[in-house]
């Protein structure tokens, strides 16, 4: 049984879960400031691992990236999730 041509997976085909939506909203609202994953997770009331997992979804579909920046909250230089407009060094 052939269902027609196989469609290539696109970035827009990846569903976004509520955690990823909350992370994206927080990153965009804090721009141009960044938060490390520890502080971003604490702000969202989730585990750091879950914040990093949500970041992978955002990187794959919504033009986000991980960079090293000074965290606006804890002042440590750590990995931070930024939107495409915040990637310039």
N, CA, C and O of each residue as an XYZ file, in Angstrom:
356
protein
N       0.845     -1.160      0.000
C       0.000      0.000      0.000
C       0.897      1.230      0.000
O       1.754      1.374      0.871
N       0.705      2.111     -0.965
C       1.524      3.299     -1.116
C       0.663      4.524     -0.829
O      -0.379      4.719     -1.455
N       1.096      5.331      0.104
C       0.345      6.529      0.483
C       0.827      7.761     -0.256
O       0.547      8.883      0.168
N       1.535      7.580     -1.336
C       2.042      8.722     -2.081
C       3.465      9.037     -1.675
O       4.087      8.274     -0.937
N       3.982     10.154     -2.152
C       5.373     10.495     -1.844
C       5.572     10.747     -0.353
O       4.706     11.293      0.331
N       6.716     10.341      0.115
C       7.060     10.559      1.520
C       7.460     12.014      1.673
O       8.292     12.523      0.922
N       6.873     12.669      2.634
C       7.204     14.075      2.889
C       8.428     14.162      3.770
O       8.560     13.437      4.757
N       9.308     15.046      3.405
C      10.499     15.268      4.224
C      10.089     15.974      5.503
O       9.245     16.871      5.496
N      10.696     15.559      6.590
C      10.410     16.208      7.872
C      10.970     17.620      7.839
O      12.102     17.841      7.408
N      10.186     18.554      8.288
C      10.653     19.936      8.365
C      10.702     20.366      9.814
O      10.099     19.738     10.684
N      11.412     21.422     10.060
C      11.516     21.938     11.424
C      10.153     22.322     11.957
O       9.909     22.212     13.158
N       9.260     22.769     11.093
C       7.939     23.193     11.541
C       7.039     22.029     11.897
O       5.969     22.236     12.470
N       7.447     20.793     11.568
C       6.649     19.623     11.880
C       6.864     19.167     13.323
O       6.131     18.310     13.817
N       7.865     19.735     13.999
C       8.159     19.343     15.367
C       7.195     20.059     16.312
O       7.195     21.288     16.376
N       6.378     19.309     17.040
C       5.450     19.981     17.943
C       6.184     20.632     19.112
O       7.210     20.126     19.568
N       5.666     21.728     19.583
C       6.266     22.416     20.724
C       5.408     22.139     21.949
O       4.190     22.318     21.926
N       6.053     21.707     23.003
C       5.316     21.421     24.234
C       5.234     22.676     25.101
O       5.940     23.651     24.845
N       4.395     22.660     26.104
C       4.228     23.854     26.957
C       5.515     24.299     27.656
O       5.715     25.493     27.880
N       6.377     23.361     27.995
C       7.646     23.745     28.634
C       8.492     24.543     27.656
O       9.051     25.578     28.017
N       8.590     24.063     26.409
C       9.377     24.775     25.398
C       8.778     26.145     25.118
O       9.513     27.114     24.923
N       7.458     26.238     25.095
C       6.810     27.537     24.874
C       7.143     28.506     26.002
O       7.401     29.684     25.754
N       7.139     28.019     27.233
C       7.473     28.862     28.383
C       8.928     29.313     28.351
O       9.239     30.459     28.675
N       9.816     28.405     27.960
C      11.237     28.741     27.854
C      11.436     29.804     26.768
O      12.153     30.782     26.977
N      10.804     29.609     25.617
C      10.931     30.580     24.516
C      10.417     31.943     24.944
O      11.053     32.960     24.667
N       9.282     31.977     25.610
C       8.695     33.241     26.070
C       9.642     33.950     27.033
O       9.837     35.162     26.942
N      10.234     33.182     27.966
C      11.155     33.766     28.947
C      12.409     34.323     28.273
O      12.879     35.402     28.634
N      12.948     33.600     27.305
C      14.150     34.067     26.597
C      13.840     35.357     25.846
O      14.617     36.310     25.893
N      12.713     35.385     25.161
C      12.354     36.571     24.385
C      12.017     37.760     25.281
O      12.345     38.898     24.945
N      11.372     37.512     26.405
C      11.022     38.604     27.321
C      12.246     39.181     28.012
O      12.268     40.368     28.338
N      13.262     38.362     28.239
C      14.476     38.830     28.923
C      15.474     39.486     27.980
O      16.426     40.114     28.441
N      15.280     39.356     26.670
C      16.210     39.931     25.692
C      16.353     41.428     25.927
O      15.332     42.094     26.097
N      17.538     41.991     25.946
C      18.818     41.444     25.519
C      19.581     40.698     26.610
O      20.689     40.223     26.361
N      19.022     40.583     27.799
C      19.678     39.855     28.880
C      19.496     38.361     28.671
O      18.530     37.922     28.047
N      20.439     37.582     29.202
C      20.345     36.134     29.108
C      20.369     35.527     30.496
O      20.886     36.116     31.445
N      19.798     34.337     30.595
C      19.823     33.563     31.827
C      20.486     32.230     31.539
O      20.252     31.633     30.489
N      21.318     31.757     32.467
C      21.902     30.428     32.312
C      20.769     29.406     32.461
O      19.675     29.744     32.913
N      21.040     28.171     32.082
C      19.989     27.156     32.151
C      19.518     26.914     33.586
O      18.340     26.644     33.818
N      20.436     27.012     34.541
C      20.045     26.825     35.942
C      19.023     27.895     36.367
O      17.990     27.573     36.953
N      19.319     29.154     36.068
C      18.426     30.252     36.458
C      17.141     30.251     35.624
O      16.066     30.560     36.138
N      17.253     29.908     34.349
C      16.071     29.827     33.488
C      15.124     28.748     34.000
O      13.911     28.953     34.047
N      15.674     27.603     34.381
C      14.854     26.519     34.920
C      14.208     26.935     36.236
O      13.027     26.668     36.459
N      14.972     27.586     37.107
C      14.429     28.031     38.391
C      13.290     29.025     38.181
O      12.281     28.972     38.884
N      13.449     29.936     37.212
C      12.409     30.919     36.920
C      11.127     30.240     36.432
O      10.024     30.705     36.719
N      11.278     29.139     35.694
C      10.130     28.418     35.141
C       9.584     27.355     36.092
O       8.533     26.771     35.831
N      10.289     27.102     37.190
C       9.841     26.094     38.154
C      10.013     24.671     37.640
O       9.205     23.794     37.946
N      11.079     24.440     36.849
C      11.342     23.114     36.293
C      12.789     22.734     36.574
O      13.569     23.554     37.060
N      13.148     21.488     36.267
C      14.522     21.028     36.437
C      15.375     21.542     35.280
O      14.879     21.747     34.172
N      16.666     21.747     35.554
C      17.576     22.222     34.515
C      17.592     21.268     33.321
O      17.647     21.708     32.172
N      17.543     19.969     33.591
C      17.526     18.981     32.505
C      16.332     19.211     31.580
O      16.466     19.113     30.360
N      15.172     19.516     32.152
C      13.976     19.758     31.339
C      14.107     21.045     30.524
O      13.619     21.120     29.396
N      14.761     22.050     31.090
C      14.985     23.295     30.346
C      15.912     23.047     29.167
O      15.692     23.578     28.078
N      16.945     22.243     29.379
C      17.863     21.924     28.285
C      17.170     21.082     27.211
O      17.414     21.284     26.021
N      16.317     20.151     27.611
C      15.579     19.329     26.641
C      14.639     20.202     25.812
O      14.531     20.021     24.599
N      13.967     21.140     26.457
C      13.083     22.058     25.738
C      13.892     22.936     24.787
O      13.424     23.274     23.699
N      15.098     23.304     25.194
C      15.966     24.126     24.340
C      16.295     23.401     23.041
O      16.384     24.029     21.986
N      16.476     22.091     23.108
C      16.768     21.326     21.893
C      15.638     21.445     20.877
O      15.889     21.556     19.676
N      14.409     21.423     21.350
C      13.256     21.592     20.460
C      13.292     22.982     19.833
O      13.074     23.129     18.630
N      13.562     23.986     20.633
C      13.590     25.370     20.136
C      14.736     25.594     19.157
O      14.583     26.323     18.178
N      15.872     24.977     19.414
C      17.006     25.096     18.499
C      16.654     24.467     17.153
O      17.011     24.993     16.098
N      15.954     23.347     17.202
C      15.612     22.622     15.974
C      14.564     23.336     15.131
O      14.557     23.200     13.907
N      13.679     24.093     15.770
C      12.565     24.620     14.976
C      12.401     26.134     14.981
O      11.751     26.668     14.082
N      12.951     26.832     15.934
C      12.595     28.245     16.082
C      13.764     29.221     16.118
O      13.638     30.298     16.700
N      14.868     28.884     15.527
C      15.993     29.818     15.422
C      16.528     30.281     16.776
O      16.771     31.471     16.981
N      16.705     29.354     17.678
C      17.370     29.622     18.948
C      18.742     28.965     18.897
O      18.983     28.080     18.077
N      19.638     29.401     19.776
C      20.979     28.830     19.823
C      21.474     28.883     21.268
O      20.942     29.624     22.095
N      22.494     28.089     21.552
C      23.126     28.097     22.872
C      24.476     28.782     22.737
O      25.285     28.427     21.879
N      24.708     29.769     23.596
C      25.958     30.524     23.603
C      26.431     30.688     25.049
O      25.664     30.483     25.989
N      27.692     31.056     25.214
C      28.202     31.351     26.561
C      28.047     32.849     26.802
O      28.565     33.668     26.043
N      27.336     33.190     27.854
C      27.090     34.592     28.214
C      27.112     34.714     29.744
O      27.066     33.716     30.463
N      27.181     35.936     30.209
C      27.060     36.191     31.645
C      25.571     36.183     31.971
O      24.785     36.916     31.371
N      25.200     35.348     32.925
C      23.805     35.232     33.338
C      23.374     36.511     34.047
O      24.060     37.000     34.944
N      22.241     37.038     33.636
C      21.712     38.265     34.223
C      21.323     38.074     35.687
O      21.303     39.035     36.456
N      21.014     36.838     36.072
C      20.568     36.567     37.433
C      21.730     36.235     38.380
O      21.896     36.883     39.412
N      22.531     35.223     38.024
C      23.584     34.771     38.941
C      24.969     35.350     38.625
O      25.908     35.173     39.401
N      25.095     36.036     37.493
C      26.330     36.703     37.086
C      27.477     35.747     36.747
O      28.622     36.185     36.636
N      27.192     34.448     36.579
C      28.227     33.503     36.155
C      28.229     33.413     34.635
O      27.196     33.600     33.993
N      29.389     33.126     34.065
C      29.483     32.887     32.626
C      29.128     31.426     32.389
O      29.873     30.521     32.765
N      27.996     31.218     31.770
C      27.467     29.874     31.562
C      26.815     29.795     30.192
O      26.691     30.801     29.494
N      26.392     28.577     29.806
C      25.627     28.414     28.581
C      24.249     29.027     28.778
O      23.611     28.845     29.815
N      23.803     29.758     27.760
C      22.490     30.405     27.789
C      21.792     30.162     26.465
O      22.441     30.054     25.424
N      20.480     30.077     26.502
C      19.678     29.961     25.296
C      19.341     31.368     24.835
O      18.881     32.192     25.626
N      19.570     31.646     23.551
C      19.263     32.963     23.005
C      18.450     32.802     21.725
O      18.548     31.788     21.035
N      17.665     33.796     21.430
C      16.960     33.800     20.161
C      17.928     34.221     19.073
O      18.999     34.749     19.374
N      17.581     34.001     17.827
C      18.455     34.318     16.707
C      18.928     35.776     16.762
O      20.078     36.068     16.435
N      18.051     36.682     17.172
C      18.433     38.085     17.219
C      19.445     38.382     18.308
O      20.054     39.452     18.305
N      19.643     37.436     19.264
C      20.582     37.652     20.339
C      21.894     36.919     20.176
O      22.716     36.922     21.093
N      22.117     36.282     19.019
C      23.313     35.462     18.824
C      24.532     36.291     18.483
O      25.654     35.843     18.718
N      24.354     37.498     17.931
C      25.504     38.305     17.551
C      26.417     38.501     18.746
O      25.954     38.733     19.863
N      27.705     38.408     18.508
C      28.671     38.562     19.625
C      29.160     39.973     19.728
O      29.970     40.284     20.601
